[in-house]
Amino acid sequence: MQAPTHDHLRCYSERQEDKERALQFVKQGIEPTFEILKKTLTNGTPQQKMYGIAMPRQYSMLMGTSHIILPFFKSNPGVLKPSCVSSLNPILSIWCVIQNIFLAATAEGLACSMRILVGAEGKNVADAIGAPENYLLPCDIGLGFPADDKPEIEQVQYTAEQKMYFGKC
């Protein structure tokens, strides 16, 4: 429950800033996604219901946060089609950085949200803000203060024994 993005429950107090330039490409594709979620996930399992709440909130949390971090990384040619394990080092490194941002923010009492970019969103954002040609953007990170009014989402309880598998595939 204390994880930085546990079910996207850590909202922010709103302090609206000009984020349109960086988030305009997210906004373009979000409405069709919302419609699909409304139709297919409203009466589902607890996990589906959480997903139905979390996906729209990824966008609203980014728009409502006081700060957005765009964690670009310098890519190698073919980084998305690796020829060996070490070819993945730039991607592995940026995800370690992102994890450390979340851990440090949480330790300081801040809240984080993340939205993984899809399709051409990363390239479009990079172009919009003038990022160098060989830099990639894996996600948007929202950073702000937790809101006091967060919804309670039904949780499915598991024991450690239900989630650990020894000698099984």
Order of alpha helices (4+ residues) and beta strands (2+ residues): alpha-alpha-beta-beta-alpha-beta-alpha-beta-beta-alpha
